[in-house]
């Protein structure tokens, strides 16, 4: 059994790892009665996310917050889906759906338990206000909220992972990155962080099941965040 | 009655306003049996704080965290008070006393109530790790922790007050700065923030009672944080 007693900080990816963006968006879209395929709309919105951030990382766009990137993608989708019944206030409200995402069933209880032993923080590409609103809405008990906005760089930039360690005054190997996405964990590991993979087979809904097979490079592989609590408890 | 309905964010000064550094330090010093005047030691440590930050603001020192500034001051005090019985580990532990300060009696209950209506955050010169540890220790229910470290500038630099508004995506006049110190509020007001003064007559202990007379420039003058809750409730 490995010894993880040096870990002081658990840094969590948010979209997909801690909150279920896919069904949260579908729920709100269905209530709006827009007569569109809500599942596909949610997937399309999310699909625009990585290319938009990559434009910022490649300096094709100046620093742009996720709220603004989400809005750019949304404006395109409103045309694509022929949605022309919404006024500006309603579009802004819809765009802020990402501030109102619901946690997976295991998230809150697991975070409360992990908070007893560790500093628990976000490390998300979401902007600070988005993450603050989400924490208030979903009652996520963070000790600290790190956003790409703090570093003006999106994951997987090393500035983000190393920034967490620097600002919390710990060594990189005293931080464990927790995420449902391999690319996030690969980048964290390259900076010297430990990594825990969380299975979220339904991140993209049941129409597009997520592969969740183990990768030996990760220090831990957990079926959900409560399983992560057990694995960390058993590691001493 | 003034209308404060535009306020979205309450930003709190910490040392003296939310936590009682003076008696917290005295308590720990007395337990250590160092045979020194604990009251004077606490006052001397705090007295070194502003000049140390001013050296950073004036670029006489490079960016230096409060942990490191506290340590520089402490190293001088250990000589001045002829304390030579502490090893490095004990000195580090003593220096981190500022991470373990206790809240004033009214702070926790007031913050919980204010959190229902507002985004409540710190805006402190303390470094991030200090503020995170303090929040865990004292169970301070912050929505966000802003530190001078986020802006690499100490209060009263405008970067700090305007940074809160910018990163929370609100206008400066949607933020109310809450502090027991007039200079902090003067600087916040110059940036367009609203200001609430909190009376803390015992911040420096009973040997050096703090003047707490009202200043008409402040939007609110409260006897403590629970009084601030009442004043804000009555303002609508």
Interface residues (C-beta under 8 A of the other chain):
Chain A: X65 X67 X115 X119 X127 X128 X129 X132 X135 X136 X143 X144 X145 X149 X150 X167 X168 X169
Chain B: X65 X67 X115 X119 X127 X128 X129 X132 X135 X136 X143 X144 X145 X149 X150 X167 X168 X169
